[in-house]
Amino acid sequence: MSITRISKKFLELQPNDKDVTHLKVEVYYDKGGANYFSGYEEARGIKLSISPVKREEQENGIVVESYVAFRGFKKVLKEMARYNKKVCDTFSLSETEEEELIKHVLNHNWLKLK
C-alpha cells in the first residue's frame, strides 16, 4: 500500500492551447520514501496533488486521462509516521490550502477555470 486515495475531483477548464480539459485535485496518503527521479527523500503522510489533465470519454464509456510532466504540484498537508485509517477517514482539507495550490497551478500553466 503505497498510495491510498482520500478524495478526488475534477475542475473543468476553459478551452486553451495546452490541450488540457480539467484540473485533477486529489488528496491521498503516500508512504513516501526515495524518489529516484528527483533524488530526494519524500515525506510520508497526507498530500494534496493538483495536475492539469486531458480527459476524453471513449465510445464504450471508458474515460482516458492524459498528463503532461512537470505541470502539476503537490503539497504535504500532514506528516504521519505510519498509515492510520482513522486519521485518513476523518481528514478534512482546508479550503484556503486547496484554493492557493489551485491558483498556483492555474497561474503556472496560464489556465483558467470554467
N, CA, C and O atoms as a printed pandas DataFrame, in Angstrom:
     atom_number atom_name residue_name chain_id  residue_number  x_coord  y_coord  z_coord
0              1         N          MET        A               1    0.849   -1.178    0.000
1              2        CA          MET        A               1    0.000    0.000    0.000
2              3         C          MET        A               1    0.892    1.237    0.000
3              4         O          MET        A               1    1.332    1.684    1.059
4              5         N          SER        A               2    1.154    1.781   -1.155
5              6        CA          SER        A               2    1.984    2.972   -1.203
6              7         C          SER        A               2    1.141    4.240   -1.259
7              8         O          SER        A               2    1.522    5.263   -0.689
8              9         N          ILE        A               3   -0.003    4.182   -1.942
9             10        CA          ILE        A               3   -0.873    5.352   -2.036
10            11         C          ILE        A               3   -2.301    4.931   -1.714
11            12         O          ILE        A               3   -2.796    3.941   -2.252
12            13         N          THR        A               4   -2.962    5.681   -0.838
13            14        CA          THR        A               4   -4.355    5.450   -0.507
14            15         C          THR        A               4   -5.111    6.740   -0.759
15            16         O          THR        A               4   -4.854    7.747   -0.099
16            17         N          ARG        A               5   -6.051    6.723   -1.715
17            18        CA          ARG        A               5   -6.796    7.927   -2.088
18            19         C          ARG        A               5   -7.814    8.270   -1.014
19            20         O          ARG        A               5   -8.553    7.405   -0.544
20            21         N          ILE        A               6   -7.846    9.541   -0.630
21            22        CA          ILE        A               6   -8.821   10.040    0.331
22            23         C          ILE        A               6   -9.956   10.731   -0.419
23            24         O          ILE        A               6  -11.127   10.503   -0.112
24            25         N          SER        A               7   -9.625   11.571   -1.394
25            26        CA          SER        A               7  -10.650   12.217   -2.214
26            27         C          SER        A               7  -10.061   12.600   -3.565
27            28         O          SER        A               7   -8.851   12.776   -3.712
28            29         N          LYS        A               8  -10.958   12.722   -4.553
29            30        CA          LYS        A               8  -10.528   13.112   -5.894
30            31         C          LYS        A               8  -11.683   13.842   -6.559
31            32         O          LYS        A               8  -12.838   13.429   -6.451
32            33         N          LYS        A               9  -11.356   14.946   -7.258
33            34        CA          LYS        A               9  -12.366   15.657   -8.032
34            35         C          LYS        A               9  -11.701   16.303   -9.235
35            36         O          LYS        A               9  -10.480   16.450   -9.287
36            37         N          PHE        A              10  -12.524   16.683  -10.196
37            38        CA          PHE        A              10  -12.036   17.309  -11.415
38            39         C          PHE        A              10  -12.720   18.655  -11.583
39            40         O          PHE        A              10  -13.939   18.760  -11.448
40            41         N          LEU        A              11  -11.929   19.688  -11.879
41            42        CA          LEU        A              11  -12.460   21.026  -12.142
42            43         C          LEU        A              11  -12.283   21.309  -13.627
43            44         O          LEU        A              11  -11.184   21.172  -14.164
44            45         N          GLU        A              12  -13.369   21.706  -14.290
45            46        CA          GLU        A              12  -13.322   21.931  -15.733
46            47         C          GLU        A              12  -12.610   23.246  -16.041
47            48         O          GLU        A              12  -12.790   24.251  -15.354
48            49         N          LEU        A              13  -11.793   23.205  -17.102
49            50        CA          LEU        A              13  -11.027   24.373  -17.530
50            51         C          LEU        A              13  -11.634   24.999  -18.778
51            52         O          LEU        A              13  -12.336   24.340  -19.544
52            53         N          GLN        A              14  -11.349   26.285  -18.968
53            54        CA          GLN        A              14  -11.738   26.953  -20.206
54            55         C          GLN        A              14  -10.881   26.393  -21.342
55            56         O          GLN        A              14   -9.767   25.924  -21.106
56            57         N          PRO        A              15  -11.398   26.442  -22.582
57            58        CA          PRO        A              15  -10.579   25.988  -23.712
58            59         C          PRO        A              15   -9.229   26.713  -23.726
59            60         O          PRO        A              15   -9.144   27.902  -23.421
60            61         N          ASN        A              16   -8.176   25.968  -24.088
61            62        CA          ASN        A              16   -6.826   26.532  -24.031
62            63         C          ASN        A              16   -5.948   25.861  -25.070
63            64         O          ASN        A              16   -6.343   24.873  -25.689
64            65         N          ASP        A              17   -4.744   26.411  -25.257
65            66        CA          ASP        A              17   -3.797   25.848  -26.231
66            67         C          ASP        A              17   -2.888   24.784  -25.620
67            68         O          ASP        A              17   -2.003   24.267  -26.302
68            69         N          LYS        A              18   -3.093   24.450  -24.343
69            70        CA          LYS        A              18   -2.255   23.458  -23.652
70            71         C          LYS        A              18   -2.770   22.030  -23.845
71            72         O          LYS        A              18   -2.118   21.070  -23.435
72            73         N          ASP        A              19   -3.944   21.893  -24.470
73            74        CA          ASP        A              19   -4.554   20.589  -24.723
74            75         C          ASP        A              19   -4.899   19.861  -23.422
75            76         O          ASP        A              19   -4.725   18.646  -23.324
76            77         N          VAL        A              20   -5.394   20.609  -22.415
77            78        CA          VAL        A              20   -5.885   20.025  -21.172
78            79         C          VAL        A              20   -7.324   20.487  -20.951
79            80         O          VAL        A              20   -7.701   21.583  -21.365
80            81         N          THR        A              21   -8.117   19.652  -20.304
81            82        CA          THR        A              21   -9.530   19.956  -20.118
82            83         C          THR        A              21   -9.940   20.143  -18.662
83            84         O          THR        A              21  -10.951   20.789  -18.384
84            85         N          HIS        A              22   -9.165   19.583  -17.727
85            86        CA          HIS        A              22   -9.541   19.604  -16.316
86            87         C          HIS        A              22   -8.317   19.773  -15.412
87            88         O          HIS        A              22   -7.180   19.526  -15.815
88            89         N          LEU        A              23   -8.590   20.199  -14.183
89            90        CA          LEU        A              23   -7.597   20.116  -13.113
90            91         C          LEU        A              23   -8.010   18.926  -12.250
91            92         O          LEU        A              23   -9.152   18.844  -11.799
92            93         N          LYS        A              24   -7.088   18.022  -12.029
93            94        CA          LYS        A              24   -7.337   16.878  -11.154
94            95         C          LYS        A              24   -6.862   17.265   -9.760
95            96         O          LYS        A              24   -5.678   17.533   -9.558
96            97         N          VAL        A              25   -7.784   17.296   -8.793
97            98        CA          VAL        A              25   -7.489   17.669   -7.408
98            99         C          VAL        A              25   -7.639   16.401   -6.576
99           100         O          VAL        A              25   -8.728   15.836   -6.470
100          101         N          GLU        A              26   -6.535   15.969   -5.992
101          102        CA          GLU        A              26   -6.530   14.684   -5.293
102          103         C          GLU        A              26   -5.856   14.816   -3.931
103          104         O          GLU        A              26   -4.793   15.425   -3.808
104          105         N          VAL        A              27   -6.487   14.239   -2.913
105          106        CA          VAL        A              27   -5.909   14.155   -1.567
106          107         C          VAL        A              27   -5.678   12.679   -1.305
107          108         O          VAL        A              27   -6.578   11.861   -1.496
108          109         N          TYR        A              28   -4.463   12.333   -0.862
109          110        CA          TYR        A              28   -4.119   10.926   -0.675
110          111         C          TYR        A              28   -3.043   10.764    0.378
111          112         O          TYR        A              28   -2.304   11.698    0.690
112          113         N          TYR        A              29   -2.969    9.548    0.924
113          114        CA          TYR        A              29   -1.877    9.181    1.821
114          115         C          TYR        A              29   -0.799    8.516    0.977
115          116         O          TYR        A              29   -1.087    7.636    0.166
116          117         N          ASP        A              30    0.451    8.947    1.174
117          118        CA          ASP        A              30    1.581    8.372    0.441
118          119         C          ASP        A              30    2.644    7.968    1.453
119          120         O          ASP        A              30    2.993    8.746    2.340
120          121         N          LYS        A              31    3.154    6.750    1.316
121          122        CA          LYS        A              31    4.147    6.282    2.286
122          123         C          LYS        A              31    5.524    6.899    2.081
123          124         O          LYS        A              31    6.448    6.609    2.842
124          125         N          GLY        A              32    5.676    7.741    1.071
125          126        CA          GLY        A              32    6.926    8.472    0.885
126          127         C          GLY        A              32    8.091    7.578    0.535
127          128         O          GLY        A              32    7.918    6.493   -0.021
128          129         N          GLY        A              33    9.283    8.046    0.867
129          130        CA          GLY        A              33   10.492    7.286    0.583
130          131         C          GLY        A              33   11.325    7.949   -0.493
131          132         O          GLY        A              33   11.106    9.110   -0.837
132          133         N          ALA        A              34   12.274    7.208   -1.019
133          134        CA          ALA        A              34   13.206    7.753   -2.016
134          135         C          ALA        A              34   12.485    7.982   -3.346
135          136         O          ALA        A              34   11.767    7.111   -3.837
136          137         N          ASN        A              35   12.687    9.149   -3.907
137          138        CA          ASN        A              35   12.185    9.456   -5.245
138          139         C          ASN        A              35   13.398    9.391   -6.156
139          140         O          ASN        A              35   14.229   10.299   -6.151
140          141         N          TYR        A              36   13.505    8.337   -6.928
141          142        CA          TYR        A              36   14.689    8.124   -7.750
142          143         C          TYR        A              36   14.780    9.100   -8.911
143          144         O          TYR        A              36   15.862    9.330   -9.450
144          145         N          PHE        A              37   13.643    9.677   -9.300
145          146        CA          PHE        A              37   13.652   10.647  -10.393
146          147         C          PHE        A              37   14.255   11.978   -9.937
147          148         O          PHE        A              37   15.099   12.549  -10.627
148          149         N          SER        A              38   13.818   12.469   -8.768
149          150        CA          SER        A              38   14.313   13.766   -8.283
150          151         C          SER        A              38   15.557   13.629   -7.422
151          152         O          SER        A              38   16.318   14.586   -7.279
152          153         N          GLY        A              39   15.774   12.449   -6.847
153          154        CA          GLY        A              39   16.928   12.252   -5.976
154          155         C          GLY        A              39   16.671   12.670   -4.534
155          156         O          GLY        A              39   17.590   12.656   -3.714
156          157         N          TYR        A              40   15.438   13.040   -4.214
157          158        CA          TYR        A              40   15.107   13.492   -2.866
158          159         C          TYR        A              40   14.297   12.434   -2.126
159          160         O          TYR        A              40   13.677   11.561   -2.733
160          161         N          GLU        A              41   14.318   12.535   -0.811
161          162        CA          GLU        A              41   13.507   11.693    0.054
162          163         C          GLU        A              41   12.166   12.401    0.255
163          164         O          GLU        A              41   12.131   13.551    0.692
164          165         N          GLU        A              42   11.058   11.713   -0.065
165          166        CA          GLU        A              42    9.737   12.320    0.072
166          167         C          GLU        A              42    9.142   11.978    1.428
167          168         O          GLU        A              42    9.331   10.876    1.943
168          169         N          ALA        A              43    8.422   12.935    1.998
169          170        CA          ALA        A              43    7.803   12.758    3.309
170          171         C          ALA        A              43    6.653   11.759    3.237
171          172         O          ALA        A              43    6.020   11.589    2.195
172          173         N          ARG        A              44    6.398   11.109    4.356
173          174        CA          ARG        A              44    5.277   10.173    4.484
174          175         C          ARG        A              44    4.116   10.942    5.095
175          176         O          ARG        A              44    4.282   11.637    6.097
176          177         N          GLY        A              45    2.936   10.814    4.487
177          178        CA          GLY        A              45    1.775   11.481    5.066
178          179         C          GLY        A              45    0.702   11.784    4.045
179          180         O          GLY        A              45    0.683   11.221    2.951
180          181         N          ILE        A              46   -0.189   12.680    4.421
181          182        CA          ILE        A              46   -1.306   13.071    3.567
182          183         C          ILE        A              46   -0.873   14.217    2.677
183          184         O          ILE        A              46   -0.306   15.203    3.149
184          185         N          LYS        A              47   -1.144   14.083    1.379
185          186        CA          LYS        A              47   -0.692   15.072    0.399
186          187         C          LYS        A              47   -1.857   15.553   -0.459
187          188         O          LYS        A              47   -2.847   14.847   -0.651
188          189         N          LEU        A              48   -1.709   16.771   -0.965
189          190        CA          LEU        A              48   -2.632   17.354   -1.924
190          191         C          LEU        A              48   -1.891   17.475   -3.237
191          192         O          LEU        A              48   -0.797   18.038   -3.289
192          193         N          SER        A              49   -2.481   16.949   -4.301
193          194        CA          SER        A              49   -1.868   16.992   -5.628
194          195         C          SER        A              49   -2.859   17.633   -6.597
195          196         O          SER        A              49   -4.032   17.262   -6.627
196          197         N          ILE        A              50   -2.382   18.595   -7.388
197          198        CA          ILE        A              50   -3.212   19.241   -8.403
198          199         C          ILE        A              50   -2.449   19.228   -9.714
199          200         O          ILE        A              50   -1.334   19.741   -9.808
200          201         N          SER        A              51   -3.075   18.627  -10.735
201          202        CA          SER        A              51   -2.427   18.478  -12.039
202          203         C          SER        A              51   -3.407   18.772  -13.156
203          204         O          SER        A              51   -4.568   18.373  -13.078
204          205         N          PRO        A              52   -2.954   19.471  -14.208
205          206        CA          PRO        A              52   -3.787   19.615  -15.399
206          207         C          PRO        A              52   -3.807   18.300  -16.160
207          208         O          PRO        A              52   -2.761   17.682  -16.359
208          209         N          VAL        A              53   -4.996   17.863  -16.589
209          210        CA          VAL        A              53   -5.138   16.620  -17.330
210          211         C          VAL        A              53   -6.088   16.826  -18.505
211          212         O          VAL        A              53   -6.906   17.745  -18.519
212          213         N          LYS        A              54   -5.954   15.948  -19.481
213          214        CA          LYS        A              54   -6.896   15.906  -20.585
214          215         C          LYS        A              54   -7.746   14.663  -20.385
215          216         O          LYS        A              54   -7.220   13.552  -20.318
216          217         N          ARG        A              55   -9.065   14.846  -20.287
217          218        CA          ARG        A              55   -9.993   13.726  -20.090
218          219         C          ARG        A              55  -10.838   13.562  -21.344
219          220         O          ARG        A              55  -11.469   14.505  -21.820
220          221         N          GLU        A              56  -10.834   12.350  -21.862
221          222        CA          GLU        A              56  -11.625   12.032  -23.046
222          223         C          GLU        A              56  -12.450   10.787  -22.765
223          224         O          GLU        A              56  -11.928    9.786  -22.273
224          225         N          GLU        A              57  -13.751   10.850  -23.080
225          226        CA          GLU        A              57  -14.594    9.672  -22.918
226          227         C          GLU        A              57  -14.680    8.942  -24.247
227          228         O          GLU        A              57  -15.019    9.526  -25.277
228          229         N          GLN        A              58  -14.370    7.662  -24.204
229          230        CA          GLN        A              58  -14.413    6.816  -25.390
230          231         C          GLN        A              58  -15.846    6.358  -25.650
231          232         O          GLN        A              58  -16.722    6.534  -24.804
232          233         N          GLU        A              59  -16.077    5.776  -26.811
233          234        CA          GLU        A              59  -17.410    5.291  -27.182
234          235         C          GLU        A              59  -17.955    4.250  -26.207
235          236         O          GLU        A              59  -19.163    4.182  -25.979
236          237         N          ASN        A              60  -17.072    3.445  -25.638
237          238        CA          ASN        A              60  -17.502    2.389  -24.723
238          239         C          ASN        A              60  -17.673    2.875  -23.277
239          240         O          ASN        A              60  -17.904    2.065  -22.380
240          241         N          GLY        A              61  -17.562    4.187  -23.044
241          242        CA          GLY        A              61  -17.761    4.758  -21.721
242          243         C          GLY        A              61  -16.513    4.859  -20.874
243          244         O          GLY        A              61  -16.571    5.384  -19.762
244          245         N          ILE        A              62  -15.395    4.376  -21.359
245          246        CA          ILE        A              62  -14.136    4.454  -20.624
246          247         C          ILE        A              62  -13.573    5.872  -20.748
247          248         O          ILE        A              62  -13.551    6.448  -21.836
248          249         N          VAL        A              63  -13.124    6.422  -19.631
249          250        CA          VAL        A              63  -12.530    7.761  -19.617
250          251         C          VAL        A              63  -11.013    7.618  -19.603
251          252         O          VAL        A              63  -10.450    6.924  -18.757
252          253         N          VAL        A              64  -10.359    8.286  -20.553
253          254        CA          VAL        A              64   -8.902    8.241  -20.660
254          255         C          VAL        A              64   -8.346    9.577  -20.170
255          256         O          VAL        A              64   -8.786   10.642  -20.605
256          257         N          GLU        A              65   -7.368    9.505  -19.254
257          258        CA          GLU        A              65   -6.713   10.706  -18.737
258          259         C          GLU        A              65   -5.293   10.769  -19.271
259          260         O          GLU        A              65   -4.572    9.771  -19.275
260          261         N          SER        A              66   -4.897   11.961  -19.725
261          262        CA          SER        A              66   -3.529   12.183  -20.191
262          263         C          SER        A              66   -2.907   13.290  -19.358
263          264         O          SER        A              66   -3.558   14.288  -19.050
264          265         N          TYR        A              67   -1.651   13.109  -18.999
265          266        CA          TYR        A              67   -0.909   14.077  -18.205
266          267         C          TYR        A              67    0.235   14.653  -19.024
267          268         O          TYR        A              67    0.694   14.045  -19.991
268          269         N          VAL        A              68    0.687   15.838  -18.621
269          270        CA          VAL        A              68    1.914   16.399  -19.160
270          271         C          VAL        A              68    2.867   16.529  -17.969
271          272         O          VAL        A              68    2.498   17.096  -16.940
272          273         N          ALA        A              69    4.064   16.019  -18.100
273          274        CA          ALA        A              69    5.029   16.036  -16.992
274          275         C          ALA        A              69    5.378   17.458  -16.563
275          276         O          ALA        A              69    5.432   18.372  -17.386
276          277         N          PHE        A              70    5.609   17.628  -15.285
277          278        CA          PHE        A              70    6.084   18.876  -14.670
278          279         C          PHE        A              70    5.089   20.026  -14.763
279          280         O          PHE        A              70    5.501   21.186  -14.740
280          281         N          ARG        A              71    3.813   19.748  -14.864
281          282        CA          ARG        A              71    2.791   20.797  -14.921
282          283         C          ARG        A              71    2.007   20.914  -13.626
283          284         O          ARG        A              71    1.399   21.953  -13.366
284          285         N          GLY        A              72    2.008   19.868  -12.809
285          286        CA          GLY        A              72    1.249   19.871  -11.569
286          287         C          GLY        A              72    2.134   20.088  -10.357
287          288         O          GLY        A              72    3.361   20.115  -10.456
288          289         N          PHE        A              73    1.491   20.240   -9.217
289          290        CA          PHE        A              73    2.200   20.453   -7.959
290          291         C          PHE        A              73    1.547   19.621   -6.869
291          292         O          PHE        A              73    0.360   19.301   -6.935
292          293         N          LYS        A              74    2.347   19.274   -5.858
293          294        CA          LYS        A              74    1.802   18.582   -4.698
294          295         C          LYS        A              74    2.361   19.213   -3.440
295          296         O          LYS        A              74    3.407   19.862   -3.453
296          297         N          LYS        A              75    1.633   19.003   -2.347
297          298        CA          LYS        A              75    1.999   19.624   -1.072
298          299         C          LYS        A              75    1.684   18.637    0.047
299          300         O          LYS        A              75    0.633   17.996    0.035
300          301         N          VAL        A              76    2.581   18.514    1.003
301          302        CA          VAL        A              76    2.332   17.672    2.173
302          303         C          VAL        A              76    1.427   18.452    3.123
303          304         O          VAL        A              76    1.773   19.550    3.558
304          305         N          LEU        A              77    0.275   17.882    3.439
305          306        CA          LEU        A              77   -0.678   18.536    4.327
306          307         C          LEU        A              77   -0.500   18.107    5.775
307          308         O          LEU        A              77   -0.665   18.905    6.698
308          309         N          LYS        A              78   -0.158   16.824    5.963
309          310        CA          LYS        A              78    0.019   16.292    7.318
310          311         C          LYS        A              78    1.032   15.162    7.275
311          312         O          LYS        A              78    0.797   14.134    6.640
312          313         N          GLU        A              79    2.152   15.352    7.947
313          314        CA          GLU        A              79    3.152   14.280    8.020
314          315         C          GLU        A              79    2.680   13.241    9.029
315          316         O          GLU        A              79    2.144   13.569   10.088
316          317         N          MET        A              80    2.896   11.975    8.669
317          318        CA          MET        A              80    2.481   10.868    9.532
318          319         C          MET        A              80    3.604    9.837    9.566
319          320         O          MET        A              80    4.213    9.548    8.536
320          321         N          ALA        A              81    3.881    9.282   10.745
321          322        CA          ALA        A              81    4.929    8.273   10.872
322          323         C          ALA        A              81    4.515    6.962   10.207
323          324         O          ALA        A              81    5.364    6.201    9.743
324          325         N          ARG        A              82    3.206    6.701   10.164
325          326        CA          ARG        A              82    2.688    5.489    9.522
326          327         C          ARG        A              82    1.232    5.716    9.141
327          328         O          ARG        A              82    0.600    6.676    9.584
328          329         N          TYR        A              83    0.712    4.820    8.314
329          330        CA          TYR        A              83   -0.673    4.914    7.868
330          331         C          TYR        A              83   -1.620    4.706    9.041
331          332         O          TYR        A              83   -1.449    3.781    9.835
332          333         N          ASN        A              84   -2.625    5.581    9.140
333          334        CA          ASN        A              84   -3.640    5.473   10.172
334          335         C          ASN        A              84   -4.993    5.682    9.500
335          336         O          ASN        A              84   -5.322    6.804    9.115
336          337         N          LYS        A              85   -5.772    4.627    9.355
337          338        CA          LYS        A              85   -7.051    4.690    8.647
338          339         C          LYS        A              85   -7.988    5.723    9.261
339          340         O          LYS        A              85   -8.657    6.457    8.533
340          341         N          LYS        A              86   -8.045    5.790   10.581
341          342        CA          LYS        A              86   -8.947    6.729   11.256
342          343         C          LYS        A              86   -8.582    8.173   10.913
343          344         O          LYS        A              86   -9.463    8.988   10.641
344          345         N          VAL        A              87   -7.297    8.487   10.926
345          346        CA          VAL        A              87   -6.849    9.845   10.589
346          347         C          VAL        A              87   -7.201   10.168    9.137
347          348         O          VAL        A              87   -7.677   11.264    8.840
348          349         N          CYS        A              88   -6.970    9.228    8.244
349          350        CA          CYS        A              88   -7.281    9.452    6.820
350          351         C          CYS        A              88   -8.781    9.604    6.601
351          352         O          CYS        A              88   -9.203   10.456    5.819
352          353         N          ASP        A              89   -9.590    8.796    7.276
353          354        CA          ASP        A              89  -11.049    8.858    7.116
354          355         C          ASP        A              89  -11.639   10.156    7.654
355          356         O          ASP        A              89  -12.648   10.635    7.137
356          357         N          THR        A              90  -11.025   10.727    8.681
357          358        CA          THR        A              90  -11.570   11.944    9.291
358          359         C          THR        A              90  -10.860   13.209    8.830
359          360         O          THR        A              90  -11.197   14.305    9.279
360          361         N          PHE        A              91   -9.879   13.071    7.937
361          362        CA          PHE        A              91   -9.108   14.234    7.482
362          363         C          PHE        A              91   -9.991   15.177    6.670
363          364         O          PHE        A              91  -10.745   14.738    5.802
364          365         N          SER        A              92   -9.893   16.472    6.956
365          366        CA          SER        A              92  -10.629   17.460    6.161
366          367         C          SER        A              92   -9.633   18.490    5.633
367          368         O          SER        A              92   -8.801   19.014    6.373
368          369         N          LEU        A              93   -9.738   18.758    4.363
369          370        CA          LEU        A              93   -8.836   19.675    3.672
370          371         C          LEU        A              93   -9.276   21.115    3.896
371          372         O          LEU        A              93  -10.454   21.443    3.754
372          373         N          SER        A              94   -8.336   21.959    4.241
373          374        CA          SER        A              94   -8.613   23.382    4.393
374          375         C          SER        A              94   -8.887   23.995    3.020
375          376         O          SER        A              94   -8.106   23.805    2.087
376          377         N          GLU        A              95   -9.994   24.729    2.896
377          378        CA          GLU        A              95  -10.342   25.347    1.614
378          379         C          GLU        A              95   -9.267   26.322    1.146
379          380         O          GLU        A              95   -9.009   26.425   -0.053
380          381         N          THR        A              96   -8.640   27.037    2.072
381          382        CA          THR        A              96   -7.625   28.012    1.675
382          383         C          THR        A              96   -6.390   27.328    1.101
383          384         O          THR        A              96   -5.809   27.816    0.132
384          385         N          GLU        A              97   -5.980   26.197    1.689
385          386        CA          GLU        A              97   -4.829   25.463    1.145
386          387         C          GLU        A              97   -5.113   24.968   -0.264
387          388         O          GLU        A              97   -4.266   25.065   -1.152
388          389         N          GLU        A              98   -6.316   24.437   -0.457
389          390        CA          GLU        A              98   -6.703   23.935   -1.774
390          391         C          GLU        A              98   -6.758   25.087   -2.784
391          392         O          GLU        A              98   -6.229   24.966   -3.889
392          393         N          GLU        A              99   -7.386   26.186   -2.417
393          394        CA          GLU        A              99   -7.520   27.336   -3.321
394          395         C          GLU        A              99   -6.152   27.903   -3.702
395          396         O          GLU        A              99   -5.927   28.245   -4.863
396          397         N          GLU        A             100   -5.239   28.006   -2.734
397          398        CA          GLU        A             100   -3.900   28.544   -3.010
398          399         C          GLU        A             100   -3.154   27.687   -4.028
399          400         O          GLU        A             100   -2.540   28.216   -4.955
400          401         N          LEU        A             101   -3.203   26.367   -3.859
401          402        CA          LEU        A             101   -2.495   25.492   -4.787
402          403         C          LEU        A             101   -3.175   25.479   -6.158
403          404         O          LEU        A             101   -2.493   25.398   -7.179
404          405         N          ILE        A             102   -4.492   25.556   -6.195
405          406        CA          ILE        A             102   -5.205   25.640   -7.476
406          407         C          ILE        A             102   -4.782   26.905   -8.216
407          408         O          ILE        A             102   -4.472   26.852   -9.406
408          409         N          LYS        A             103   -4.767   28.037   -7.525
409          410        CA          LYS        A             103   -4.344   29.300   -8.152
410          411         C          LYS        A             103   -2.914   29.199   -8.667
411          412         O          LYS        A             103   -2.605   29.682   -9.756
412          413         N          HIS        A             104   -2.047   28.573   -7.886
413          414        CA          HIS        A             104   -0.650   28.427   -8.285
414          415         C          HIS        A             104   -0.528   27.603   -9.569
415          416         O          HIS        A             104    0.216   27.977  -10.476
416          417         N          VAL        A             105   -1.254   26.486   -9.651
417          418        CA          VAL        A             105   -1.209   25.638  -10.844
418          419         C          VAL        A             105   -1.796   26.374  -12.044
419          420         O          VAL        A             105   -1.249   26.301  -13.145
420          421         N          LEU        A             106   -2.903   27.079  -11.841
421          422        CA          LEU        A             106   -3.515   27.846  -12.934
422          423         C          LEU        A             106   -2.555   28.912  -13.458
423          424         O          LEU        A             106   -2.380   29.043  -14.670
424          425         N          ASN        A             107   -1.939   29.668  -12.566
425          426        CA          ASN        A             107   -1.004   30.719  -12.973
426          427         C          ASN        A             107    0.234   30.152  -13.649
427          428         O          ASN        A             107    0.705   30.698  -14.647
428          429         N          HIS        A             108    0.759   29.064  -13.115
429          430        CA          HIS        A             108    1.959   28.445  -13.662
430          431         C          HIS        A             108    1.746   27.943  -15.094
431          432         O          HIS        A             108    2.665   27.961  -15.913
432          433         N          ASN        A             109    0.516   27.496  -15.381
433          434        CA          ASN        A             109    0.216   26.916  -16.691
434          435         C          ASN        A             109   -0.605   27.829  -17.597
435          436         O          ASN        A             109   -0.989   27.426  -18.695
436          437         N          TRP        A             110   -0.875   29.044  -17.152
437          438        CA          TRP        A             110   -1.668   30.004  -17.924
438          439         C          TRP        A             110   -3.039   29.439  -18.263
439          440         O          TRP        A             110   -3.461   29.471  -19.419
440          441         N          LEU        A             111   -3.731   28.925  -17.258
441          442        CA          LEU        A             111   -5.038   28.320  -17.449
442          443         C          LEU        A             111   -6.090   29.061  -16.631
443          444         O          LEU        A             111   -5.756   29.803  -15.708
444          445         N          LYS        A             112   -7.365   28.858  -16.975
445          446        CA          LYS        A             112   -8.481   29.455  -16.240
446          447         C          LYS        A             112   -9.571   28.416  -16.072
447          448         O          LYS        A             112   -9.819   27.591  -16.951
448          449         N          LEU        A             113  -10.229   28.481  -14.890
449          450        CA          LEU        A             113  -11.347   27.585  -14.649
450          451         C          LEU        A             113  -12.562   28.049  -15.432
451          452         O          LEU        A             113  -12.714   29.234  -15.728
452          453         N          LYS        A             114  -13.417   27.107  -15.760
453          454        CA          LYS        A             114  -14.646   27.408  -16.482
454          455         C          LYS        A             114  -15.674   27.995  -15.561
455          456         O          LYS        A             114  -16.781   28.313  -15.995
